[in-house]
Amino acid sequence: MNPGRLRHRVTIERVETADDSDGVRTETWTPIWAPLPAEIMPISGGELIAAAATASKVDTRIRMRYRADIVALETRARHRDTIYTIEAVIPDPKSGVHWITLQCVSGADASAG
């Protein structure tokens, strides 16, 4: 991986749930890694058309150095004001521990979760 491509800075957040004094469960997103160098890549139009055939919601890929504690659907990425829900974490095909690709849903669809 060419480190020059990691020009974006993303924050990885983990959801924490707790019951308030009334017993209502609340979710809070807490940063666990910030800022991390990453490459944010929107999926091309052709890839989106092909993905629609399999009912995929993924519209963005984020590539970064390997982190073992990034878990799909339990963590999310934030770049500036955009939230990316992590649908899948894919290790690099050679070693599995040099970098990861996060398959994500961005924007308004991401908050629906």
C-alpha positions as CSV (number, residue, x, y, z in Angstrom):
1,M,0.0,0.0,0.0
2,N,1.3,3.4,-0.9
3,P,1.1,5.6,2.2
4,G,0.8,8.7,0.1
5,R,-2.8,7.6,-0.7
6,L,-3.8,7.9,3.0
7,R,-4.7,11.6,2.7
8,H,-7.9,11.5,4.7
9,R,-8.1,11.6,8.5
10,V,-10.9,9.5,10.0
11,T,-12.1,8.9,13.5
12,I,-13.2,5.4,14.5
13,E,-16.1,5.4,17.0
14,R,-17.6,2.6,19.1
15,V,-21.2,2.5,20.3
16,E,-21.8,2.3,24.0
17,T,-25.2,1.6,25.4
18,A,-26.4,2.4,28.9
19,D,-29.7,2.7,30.8
20,D,-30.5,6.1,32.1
21,S,-32.2,6.8,35.5
22,D,-35.6,6.1,33.9
23,G,-34.5,2.7,32.5
24,V,-34.4,4.0,28.9
25,R,-31.5,2.5,26.9
26,T,-29.4,5.2,25.2
27,E,-26.6,4.8,22.6
28,T,-23.5,7.0,22.6
29,W,-20.7,7.0,20.0
30,T,-17.3,7.4,21.6
31,P,-14.1,7.9,19.6
32,I,-11.6,5.1,20.1
33,W,-9.1,6.1,17.4
34,A,-8.6,9.6,16.1
35,P,-7.3,10.7,13.7
36,L,-6.2,7.8,11.5
37,P,-4.8,8.2,8.0
38,A,-7.0,6.6,5.5
39,E,-8.1,6.5,1.9
40,I,-11.8,7.1,1.3
41,M,-13.0,5.8,-2.1
42,P,-16.6,6.1,-3.3
43,I,-17.7,3.1,-5.2
44,S,-17.9,3.7,-9.0
45,G,-21.2,3.8,-10.8
46,G,-20.6,0.4,-12.5
47,E,-19.8,-1.2,-9.1
48,L,-23.0,0.3,-7.6
49,I,-25.1,-1.1,-10.5
50,A,-23.5,-4.6,-10.0
51,A,-24.0,-4.3,-6.2
52,A,-27.7,-3.4,-6.7
53,A,-28.2,-6.9,-8.1
54,T,-27.1,-8.4,-4.8
55,A,-29.0,-5.8,-2.7
56,S,-25.9,-4.2,-1.3
57,K,-26.1,-0.9,0.5
58,V,-22.3,-0.3,0.4
59,D,-21.3,2.9,-1.4
60,T,-17.9,3.7,0.0
61,R,-14.6,1.9,0.8
62,I,-12.1,3.1,3.3
63,R,-8.6,1.7,3.3
64,M,-6.3,2.1,6.2
65,R,-3.5,0.4,8.1
66,Y,-4.5,-2.8,10.0
67,R,-6.4,-2.4,13.3
68,A,-7.7,-5.5,15.1
69,D,-10.4,-3.7,17.1
70,I,-12.4,-2.3,14.2
71,V,-15.5,-4.5,14.1
72,A,-18.3,-4.3,11.5
73,L,-21.7,-3.0,12.8
74,E,-20.1,-2.2,16.3
75,T,-17.8,0.6,15.1
76,R,-18.2,3.4,12.6
77,A,-15.9,5.9,10.8
78,R,-16.3,9.7,10.7
79,H,-14.6,12.0,8.2
80,R,-15.4,15.6,8.8
81,D,-19.3,15.7,9.0
82,T,-19.8,12.4,7.2
83,I,-20.5,9.2,9.1
84,Y,-19.7,5.8,7.6
85,T,-21.4,2.7,9.0
86,I,-19.0,-0.2,8.6
87,E,-20.7,-3.1,7.0
88,A,-17.6,-5.3,6.6
89,V,-13.9,-5.4,7.5
90,I,-11.8,-7.0,4.8
91,P,-8.1,-7.8,5.6
92,D,-5.4,-7.5,2.9
93,P,-5.2,-10.6,0.7
94,K,-1.5,-11.2,1.2
95,S,-0.7,-11.1,4.9
96,G,-4.1,-10.1,6.5
97,V,-2.4,-7.7,8.9
98,H,-0.9,-4.9,6.9
99,W,-4.1,-3.0,5.9
100,I,-7.8,-3.4,5.9
101,T,-10.6,-2.3,3.7
102,L,-13.8,-1.1,5.3
103,Q,-17.0,-1.6,3.2
104,C,-19.3,1.3,4.3
105,V,-22.6,3.0,3.9
106,S,-22.3,6.8,4.0
107,G,-24.5,9.7,4.8
108,A,-28.2,9.6,5.7
109,D,-28.3,5.8,5.0
110,A,-25.6,5.3,7.6
111,S,-27.6,6.6,10.5
112,A,-30.5,4.2,9.8
113,G,-28.1,1.5,10.7
